[in-house]
């Protein structure tokens, strides 16, 4: 069976065929249509659409960090300093924490004052991987603490 990821069937007038659309977030990066009439059959048009999609994803992986998996396109966010998707360093009412997000709106926070910088990062990664069903043997190290966090630690007499 053909993987129809990001490929939509359009049966109508005046166009009958396949439409491929590739997004990064809400930004449309590429789109192309494949008419049945141009490729002689529905199956041939689908085959051309799949080949185009795969070639385009390959080129976009180099420029935009997109890759095709069996579930979704994963975007490498340049703002992510943790190295773990869904794990971010942030604050809540001025208290620094590592946040592990799983899906929209769900997740857990690990406060640095309570757990320590490295332990909070480790717990956030473990929580994220467990809830997302990810088996990771990758040893993630927390990034160097940013200057704002170092200043907070000095003011609050907390060791990082």
C-alpha positions in Angstrom: 0.0 0.0 0.0 1.3 3.5 -0.9 2.0 6.0 1.9 -0.3 8.9 1.1 1.1 11.2 3.8 0.4 14.8 2.8 -1.3 13.7 -0.4 -5.0 14.5 -1.0 -7.4 13.1 -3.6 -9.5 15.7 -5.4 -12.4 14.3 -7.5 -14.3 17.2 -9.2 -14.7 19.5 -12.1 -12.5 20.7 -13.6 -9.7 18.9 -11.8 -9.5 15.2 -10.9 -6.2 14.0 -9.4 -3.9 14.2 -6.5 -2.7 17.3 -4.6 0.5 17.3 -2.5 1.0 20.0 0.1 4.0 20.3 2.4 3.9 22.7 5.4 6.2 23.8 8.2 3.8 24.8 10.9 1.2 26.9 9.1 3.6 28.0 6.3 3.0 26.3 3.0 6.5 25.4 1.7 5.5 23.5 -1.5 2.5 22.3 -3.4 1.9 20.4 -6.6 -1.0 18.8 -8.4 -1.1 15.6 -10.4 -4.0 15.2 -12.8 -5.2 11.8 -13.7 -5.6 12.9 -17.3 -1.9 13.9 -17.6 -0.6 10.5 -16.1 -3.2 8.3 -17.9 -4.6 6.8 -14.7 -5.4 7.4 -11.1 -2.6 5.0 -10.0 0.1 6.5 -12.2 -0.8 10.0 -11.0 -0.5 8.8 -7.4 2.9 7.3 -8.1 4.1 10.5 -9.6 2.7 12.5 -6.6 4.6 10.1 -4.1 7.8 10.5 -6.1 7.5 14.3 -6.2 6.7 14.4 -2.4 9.6 12.3 -1.5 12.1 14.2 -3.6 10.7 17.6 -2.3 10.9 16.4 1.3 14.5 15.3 0.7 15.4 18.8 -0.6 13.4 20.5 2.2 15.2 18.4 4.8 18.4 20.2 4.0 16.9 23.7 4.0 14.1 23.5 6.5 14.8 20.5 8.7 11.8 18.4 7.5 11.8 14.6 7.4 9.3 12.0 6.5 8.4 9.4 9.2 5.6 6.9 9.3 3.6 9.2 11.6 4.4 12.9 10.9 6.8 15.5 9.7 9.1 16.5 12.5 10.5 20.0 12.6 13.8 20.8 14.1 13.2 24.1 15.9 16.3 26.3 16.1 14.9 27.8 19.4 15.1 24.4 21.2 18.3 24.6 23.3 17.6 21.3 25.2 18.1 19.0 22.2 14.9 17.1 23.2 11.7 17.8 21.3 9.0 18.8 23.8 11.4 19.7 26.6 12.0 23.4 27.2 13.5 25.7 29.8 11.1 28.4 31.0 9.8 30.2 34.1 6.5 30.2 36.0 6.0 33.3 38.1 9.7 33.9 38.1 10.7 30.4 39.1 12.8 28.6 36.5 11.8 25.1 35.4 12.1 22.4 32.7 8.7 21.8 31.0 8.0 18.5 29.3 5.1 18.7 26.9 3.1 15.8 25.4 0.5 16.9 22.9 -1.4 20.2 23.2 -1.8 21.5 26.7 -0.6 18.4 28.6 2.7 17.9 30.3 4.5 18.3 33.5 7.0 20.8 35.0 10.1 20.2 37.0 11.3 23.1 39.1 15.0 23.8 39.2 15.0 25.0 42.8 13.4 21.7 43.9 15.2 19.2 41.7 18.4 21.0 40.6 19.2 22.0 37.1 20.5 18.7 35.7 18.1 16.5 37.6 15.1 18.6 36.5 16.2 18.3 32.9 16.7 14.5 33.2 13.2 14.0 34.8 11.6 16.2 32.1 13.2 14.2 29.3 12.3 10.9 31.0 8.7 12.0 31.5 8.4 13.2 27.9 9.9 10.0 26.4 7.7 7.8 28.6 4.4 9.6 27.7 5.2 9.9 24.0 6.2 6.3 23.8 9.7 7.0 22.7 12.5 4.6 23.5 15.7 6.6 23.6 19.1 5.4 24.4 20.5 8.8 23.6 22.2 10.4 26.6 21.0 14.0 26.6 22.9 16.5 28.6 21.4 19.7 29.7 22.7 22.8 27.8 24.9 25.3 29.6 22.6 27.4 31.8 21.7 30.8 30.1 22.9 34.0 31.7 19.4 34.9 33.1 19.3 31.5 34.9 22.8 32.0 36.4 21.8 35.5 37.6 18.6 34.0 39.1 20.6 31.3 40.9 23.0 33.9 42.3 20.2 36.1 43.6 18.3 33.1 45.1 21.4 31.4 46.4 20.7 28.2 44.4 23.5 26.1 43.0 23.1 24.9 39.4 
